[in-house]
Amino acid sequence: MSEPLLESFEKQPAENFPFAVEFGGRMPSGLTLVSCALSAINTATALTDNTVLASTTGTIVGTNAVARVKAGSNGSTYKITYLVTLSDDSVLEEDVLMDVKER
């Protein structure tokens, strides 16, 4: 069985912008997002490369966890992991692929 496809987005190396992941559909009723930890891995090297993140702490906006992405090497793909803690101390995880391509 193959793994499900990850959400992905494309950016240019010099771009710097927020990217949000929606957790509302995965949270039990009555709970809220409390915090978000972020990490990034270069998929070609399998090494952690948090230089593509403005911070390893995300921002919470309602039921969204927001990372500010930046930089990256042209032609590289990074897997960004969002680990969010809920108000009952449960933890949810979501991975997103970021493709860096000069246009």
Salt bridges, closest charged atoms under 4 A:
GLU10 OE1 - LYS101 NZ 3.74
GLU10 OE2 - ARG103 NE 3.57
GLU94 OE1 - ARG26 NH1 2.78
